[in-house]
């Protein structure tokens, strides 16, 4: 059976995997995770991974999901100083063809093939099998994608929605936006709804209030969420609650833009770690708080993706589609 090489290239971690081309979901033969910042480009990571493979010539198709916009199979990553050129990589690595897609597009390719055990239901809703789906994923940045239902298939459409303007809803939001605007030209959505955004909210929440975390002021998003879950710091708890409300509100905005009657999915590296908060009223109330559209949103299924390799799996799904023409 032909093999597939797939990758999920993120701002923090890069996952690579070798899959067989089983349908409809390729089966992993070997996977590995690397810290993105330890390399000066994608090619060295792939070269390191390929040393683990006895016969790279069996690779029939390759697809990498990358954290940045893709144009003509080239991407300048948003949160990593890398230019990734699919054609140049193929030549350098001796691979027939390297296909690049946006990382959220890669993640979206996996959604129709996820198992119930890889999802946590937040709102059951009334799913429509033939409807559209949507994806929102906060991590190092924020990504969004829509899956259009066309002729029985779910076709992902990438976006750069994380770089749209942050929309303040509450007096505290307006205060935050005003404070950030004083030091930067504009406030992007991912300035708030992302891992770095959590750190920003933490600093804002702790103005004049000490934080119990010993790493302050160099606190990380992971430390903030852990303190919130353990209830060891009231300010960290408030920070995560604010983050969850903002994420819920944007998820509701995305739902109104895309009408994902087959389901709205929350992915990314942060969501599984704060699942108790996403299952609380904080998230759903913000998601549903859209005036006359509340009843419509109550019918939409909402789930959190628990599988950390979902974008890697999606890249493999997309590569399997390419495989017949590359053999």
N, C-alpha and C positions, 0 to 999 in steps of 0.2 A: 504493500500500500504506500503511495507517495506520502512524503512528509511535508509538514507546514512549519515554517519559522514565523513566530509572531512576537510582538513586543508592545509593551505599554510604557511609554517614556514620559515620566512625570517630573515635576519640579523637585520632588524629594527622593522618590524611588523609581527605578526602572526594572520592570519585570520582563524577562525573556522566556520563551517556551518553545519546545519542539513538540508538535502534535502529529498524530496520524489524521488522515483526511476523512474520518468517519462522518456520516450525515445523520442528523442535521447539525450536530455539535461535535467538533473535533475533540479527540481524547488526548490529554497531555501525556507525553512520554517522559519529559523532563522539563522542569522549570527552575528558574533561579532569580533571585532578587538582588539588585545592586544599588548602592547609594549613588544617586546621579552626580552629586557634587564631587565624587572621588575620581571622575573621569573628565577629560577635556573634549569629549565628543561621543556620539553614539557608536561610531565605528569601532573604537577600542573596546567598548562593552560587548558588542556583538562578536568581535574577534575572540575575546576571552571566553565567551559562552560557546562558540563553535569548537574550541579546543576539546570540549567535553563530548563532541559528536564524532563517532567513528567514520561516518560516510556522509559529509555535507552535500555530496552530489545528488543524494536522494531527495533533497529539498525541491519541491515542485512549485511552491509559491511562498512569498514573504510579504507580510503586512505589519507595519508599525503604527500604532496610535501615538501621536505626539501632541504635547501640550502647547499648541499654537495653531494659528491658521495655516492651511495648506493651499498652495497655489502652484499649479504645474509640477506637482510632486516635489515641491520644495517648501520647507517651513523654517521660519525663524522662531524658535521657541520663545514663549512669552516670559517665563520666569527663570530661564536658564540661558546663558550666553552662547547658544549653539545655533548654527545654521545646518539643517539636515537636508541633504539633497539625495533623493531616492536613487536617481540614475548614477550619481557619483558613488554612492554607497555600494550599489550593485556591482559596479566595475571594480571597486577597491576590494570588495569581499569575495569576488568571483561568484556571485549569485546571479542567476538569470535575470531576475527583476525584483525590485523592492518597491512596494506600494506604500505611500504615506497617507494616513487619514488623520483627522483631528481626533484627539483622545476621547472626546465625548461621543463622536461618531462611532469610534471603536466600541466604547461601552454600550452604546445603543444597539449595535449589532447583536450583542449577547442577550438582550432583554427577552426576546421571544423564546429563548432556549434555557432560561433559568429554571431551576427546580424550586418547588415550594420551600424546601429546607434552606435555600439560599436567600430567602426573602422573609422579612418581618412585616406583617400587615399592620398598618396604622389606622386605616379607615377601609372597611370592607367595600362600601359603595355598591353599585350595581354595574358590574363590568359588562361591556359590549365587546364581544369577540372580534367584530369587524371594525372597531373604532381605532382612532389614533392613540398613540401613547406619548409620554413626555418624560424627560429626565432632567434632574437638577442635581449637581454634584459639587459640594464645597470641599476643597482640600487645600493644597498650596495656593490655588486660585479658585475661581468659581466657573463652572461650565454648565451649559444648558443645551439640550437637543430635543428635537421633535421627531417622532417616528410616524410617518404618514402611512396609512393603510391603503395599499394600491394593489388591486388584483390578487388579493390573498397574501400579500407580502408586506412586511413592515420595513419601509425605506427610511433610514435615518437621514436627518438634515442637520448638519452642524451649525453652530452659531458662535458668536463672540459676545454673548449676552452678559457675561461677567464684567465686561468693560462698559456697559451702559451706566447711566447716571444712577447713583444711590437715591432712592425715593424716600424721603423722611415722612413718617406717619404721625409721630407723637412729639410733644414738646421736647422730650429727651433726645429724640432723633434729630430734631431741628438744631438743638444745641450742639450735638455731635457734628453735624454737617457744617455748621458755622465754624466750629473749632478747627476742623480739618481743612476747610476752605482758606483759613488764614495762613496755612503753610503750603498748600498745593493748589494747582490751577482748578482742579475739579475733583469731586469725590465719586469714585467708581463703586459699583455694587460690590465688587470683590474686595474693596478696601474694608468692607464690613463683614461680608458673608464669606469667610475663608479662614484658614488657620492664622495668617497674619492679622486678619480682621478681628479674630478672637483676642489677640494680644492688644490690638488697638482699643477694643471695648473694655478690656481689663484695665488699661491705663486710665481710660476715661472714668470708669466706675470707681476706681481707687483714688481719685483726686481728693486729697485731704483725708483719706481713710487708709490706714496701713493694711497691707496684705500679709497673711500669715505664711506665705510660701517663702522658704529660705533663699530661693534663687532670684527674688525680686531685686532690682528691676529687670533682670534678664530672664523673665519668666517665659515659658513656652506654652503653646496651645495645649499640648498633652498634659502639662502640669495643671493648667487652669481647669480642664475638664475633669481630671482626677479629683482635684480639691472640691469641685462642685458636686460630683457624684458621692463623695464621702462626707460632704457637708462640713468640711474642716475650715472653710473660709467663707463667710457670708458674702464678701465682695465677689469672689469667684463664682459662687452660686448665682448671684445677680447677673454677672457677666454672661454665663452660659444661658440663663433664662432669656436675657435680652437677645442673644444670638439666635436662639431657637425661635423666638417670636419673629425676628427679622427674616429668618429662613422660611418660616411658615408663610409669612406675607408674600414673599417673592415666589414661593411655590404656587400660591393662589394666583398671582399675576400670570405666571407661566401657564397655569391651567386655563385661565380665561383667554389667553392668546392662542392656545393650541387645541383646546377642548379634548383632552385625552380620555375619552370614554372607556378605552381599554386599560387605562391605568396611568398614574403618575408615580414615578420612581425617584427615590432619593438615594443617590450614590455618593461616591467620594470617600476619602479616608476618615472623615470626622464622624459621619452619621452613625456607623455601627457602635462607636464608642459612647455616644450620647443617646442611645436608643431609649432609655427610660424617659428622657426629656421629650423625645419626639413622640412618644406614646402618651404624653401628658396633654392636658387641655391647652397648654401654652401654644403648642405647635398647631393643633387642629383649629383652635379658636382664631388664630391669626390667619390660617389658611382659608377659613370660611368667612372671614370678616370682609365681605365684598358686597354689602348692601343687598340689593335685589337679586344678586347672583348667588346668594348663599344656598338656596335650594338646589341649584344646578351643581354646585361644588360638592354638596353632600352626597351626590350620586356617583362621584368619581372615586374609584379605588386608589388608595395611596399605600405604597409599600417602601420599606427601606431595604436596600441591597446589602446583604451581609457578606457575600463572597468578595474577598479582597482582590482577587485576580480577574474581576469581571471585564475590565477593559482588555486584558490579555486574551481572555476567551473570545471576546468580540472581534479582536484583530484576527484571531484564528478562524472565526466564522467567515469573516470577509475574505481572508486568504483562500479558504476552501472554495469560495466562489470563483476565484481567479485561477485555481490550480489546473482545471482541464485545458485551458488555453496556454499553459506554460509547460506542459509535460512534453 
